[in-house]
Amino acid sequence: MSALIKAALKKSNVKVLNNQFRVFGSTKVKCLNLQEYQSKSLMAENGINVQKFKVASTKKEAAEIPPSLNVDEYVVKAQILAGGRGKGTFSNGFKGGVHLTKDKSELCELVEKMLGQSLITKQTPTEGVKVSKVMVAEALDIARETYFAILMDRKHNGPVMVGSPQGGMDIEDVAEKNPEAIFTEPIDIFTGVTTEQAQTMAHNLGFQGEKRNEAADQIQKLYKLFEKVDATQVEINPFGETDTGRVICFDAKINFDDNAAFRQTEVFAMDDMAESDPREVEAAKSNLNYIGMDGNIACLVNGAGLAMATMDIIKLHGGSPANFLDVGGNVTEQQVYNAFKLLTADKQVKAILVNIFGGIVNCATIANGITNACKSINLKLPLIVRLEGTNVDEAKRILQESKLPIVSAANLDDGAKKAVLCLK
């Protein structure tokens, strides 16, 4: 998450995005996050100025790029979902995820040094992120760098623009040392970004003359893209001008709301899941909502609110949740079985707490799924189950007659206590 956006948050209560997650209180909602080259493809298709570029996933593909681009100089950029790539270090010791070259042979060597290696930056995990694709783009001389973003703002019940005339690699330092250089502007969702607003932001970013008009036009097009693809964030850093007077979006990051997946099928099909948690990918195949955490008590619940309450009470009693797993309201026995397989495959899980409040959910469905899963996978972990609501008596009968070593809980508090106690 950009420190610039954090600074803007302090000034205007902008609700920010944390890498691939939108954070609401303590709830995390996963958002689609595309690679830079994918974001630039979307932008180019919508009339937004970007450099010419190609993508390589092998050294052979890299060798085929120079004839097709036909430019004097190339910028070679490792593609991962993290900022600070230029100052990053690869697992093989190679430094810098962004390089310039005019030499076609060196271009291939640079790509080879990046592919298959993990790139470590300020925004990646300590082990870094493996690079599977490298973007080779037209290198342009940047006369001036600015920062521009559009993101959702809960205070204004809609999107806002965030900009600074001081963009580029060290934008985080600018946010800390010079917060007055950050400008925010709410956007009316019914009218969009007006010409006046776009001109004002372009002026605040330091664009002058015709370049100001061009920057304002790009700002309006960026908002139209933001709206068109149901984005939660469009971040351009740098949003710059070349020495020949062109206004270009040199680096792009676009996040999307998963709630819009049903009407953004083409966009969501672009997600290759390469940097997603494998457990989340597996859960999604069964239409389960899963987020891994670092504790040892697995939580299987129905409903995000109940998931948060369950995790909070586990923490209250001295335990640590291993995951957020919401089976939803229309869960089937097969989904419950798949959920148990997912939970037990996690080596850090030492106990499982099932907490179901059946409104839409039929508790008997959960009970049958639990018993089938336990017998099929020969569950050895402590299992605590709290069921309440629709058809709960039948569910309790199913569990009791299964003769499985299931610990029954009277309520959520009781279930959390027993889950923590079984590990002591």
Sequence and secondary structure as in RCSB ss.txt:
>XXXX:A:sequence
MSALIKAALKKSNVKVLNNQFRVFGSTKVKCLNLQEYQSKSLMAENGINVQKFKVASTKKEAAEIPPSLNVDEYV
VKAQILAGGRGKGTFSNGFKGGVHLTKDKSELCELVEKMLGQSLITKQTPTEGVKVSKVMVAEALDIARETYFAI
LMDRKHNGPVMVGSPQGGMDIEDVAEKNPEAIFTEPIDIFTGVTTEQAQTMAHNLGFQGEKRNEAADQIQKLYKL
FEKVDATQVEINPFGETDTGRVICFDAKINFDDNAAFRQTEVFAMDDMAESDPREVEAAKSNLNYIGMDGNIACL
VNGAGLAMATMDIIKLHGGSPANFLDVGGNVTEQQVYNAFKLLTADKQVKAILVNIFGGIVNCATIANGITNACK
SINLKLPLIVRLEGTNVDEAKRILQESKLPIVSAANLDDGAKKAVLCLK
>XXXX:A:secstr
  HHHHHHHHHH    EETTEEEETTEEEEEEE  HHHHHHHHHHTT     EEEESSHHHHHTHHHHH  S EE
EEE  S S GGG EETTS B SEEEES HHHHHHHHHHHTTSEEE TTS TT EE   EEEEE   EEEEEEEEE
EEETTTTEEEEEEES  STTHHHHHHH GGG EEEE BTTTBS HHHHHHHHHHTT  HHHHHHHHHHHHHHHHH
HHHTTEEEEEEEEEEEETTS EEE SEEEEEEGGGGGG HHHHTT   TTS HHHHHHHHTT EEEE SSSEEEE
ESSHHHHHHHHHHHHHTT  B EEEE  SS  HHHHHHHHHHHHT TT  EEEEEEEESSS HHHHHHHHHHHHH
HHT  S EEEEEEETTHHHHHHHHHHTT  EEE SSHHHHHHHHHHTT 
